[in-house]
Amino acid sequence: MKHIATGPKDVTVGVGDMIELHLPENTSRDYCWSTSRVGEGLVLRDIRFVPSKNPLPGGTGERVFCFKARRPGTWPISLRMRKHADLVADRANMTVTVA
């Protein structure tokens, strides 16, 4: 089993591998990343926030999504950055090929 950390770019992994997707997020502005689509060959295992190492207010941290490759195929992951008022501010997409 491999553990792959990436930004929103296409990757190829094996069945059972873990994919960690890192996206910048500034929670002080009331925006956060959420999944809008995860292909059925992938399982979302964990979502966590890693705070900024900058102690000043407004420092950008990272939202980390952890997926496990469940079965072979090419599967999409779509995420949206939204303000809590439900307006879309940004999007990120990638494709995971499980070989």
C-alpha positions in Angstrom: 0.0 0.0 0.0 1.3 3.4 -1.0 0.5 6.8 0.5 0.4 9.6 -2.1 0.1 13.3 -1.1 -0.8 15.6 -3.9 -2.4 18.8 -4.9 -5.4 18.7 -7.3 -3.7 16.9 -10.2 -4.4 13.5 -11.8 -2.6 10.5 -10.3 -2.3 6.8 -10.9 -2.4 4.5 -7.9 -2.9 0.8 -7.0 -5.9 -0.8 -5.3 -5.6 -0.2 -1.5 -3.4 2.9 -1.9 -4.2 6.0 0.0 -4.4 9.4 -1.7 -4.1 12.6 0.4 -5.3 15.7 -1.3 -4.0 19.0 0.1 -5.8 22.3 -0.6 -5.1 25.8 0.8 -7.9 27.1 3.0 -8.4 30.3 5.0 -11.0 29.6 7.6 -10.9 33.2 9.0 -12.8 34.3 5.8 -15.6 31.7 6.3 -14.6 29.6 3.3 -14.1 25.9 3.4 -13.5 23.0 0.9 -16.1 20.2 0.6 -16.5 17.2 -1.7 -19.1 17.6 -4.5 -18.3 14.3 -6.3 -16.2 11.2 -5.4 -16.0 8.3 -7.9 -17.4 5.0 -6.7 -14.0 3.3 -6.9 -12.7 5.6 -4.1 -13.7 5.9 -0.5 -13.4 9.1 1.5 -11.6 8.1 4.7 -10.9 11.4 6.5 -11.1 15.2 6.2 -8.9 17.3 8.5 -7.7 20.9 8.7 -4.0 21.6 9.3 -3.6 25.2 10.7 -1.1 27.7 9.4 2.3 27.8 11.1 1.9 31.6 10.9 0.6 32.7 14.3 -1.0 35.9 12.8 -4.7 36.1 12.2 -5.7 35.2 8.6 -3.0 32.7 8.0 -3.9 30.1 5.4 -3.9 26.5 6.5 -4.7 23.3 4.5 -7.7 21.2 4.2 -6.6 17.6 3.7 -8.9 14.9 2.2 -7.8 11.3 2.5 -9.2 8.7 0.0 -8.6 5.0 -0.4 -8.5 3.4 -3.8 -11.1 0.6 -3.6 -11.2 -0.9 -7.1 -9.7 -0.5 -10.6 -10.9 2.2 -12.9 -10.7 5.9 -13.5 -12.5 7.9 -10.9 -13.3 11.6 -10.5 -12.9 13.7 -7.4 -14.6 17.2 -7.4 -14.3 19.6 -4.6 -15.8 23.1 -4.1 -14.6 25.9 -1.9 -17.7 27.5 -0.5 -18.6 30.3 1.8 -20.8 29.0 4.6 -23.7 30.9 2.9 -23.4 28.1 0.2 -22.0 30.2 -2.6 -19.3 28.5 -4.7 -16.0 30.5 -4.5 -13.6 28.0 -6.2 -13.4 24.5 -7.6 -10.7 21.7 -7.8 -10.9 18.6 -9.9 -8.6 15.6 -10.4 -8.8 12.1 -11.8 -7.5 9.0 -10.0 -6.7 5.9 -12.1 -6.5 2.7 -10.0 -4.5 0.1 -11.9 
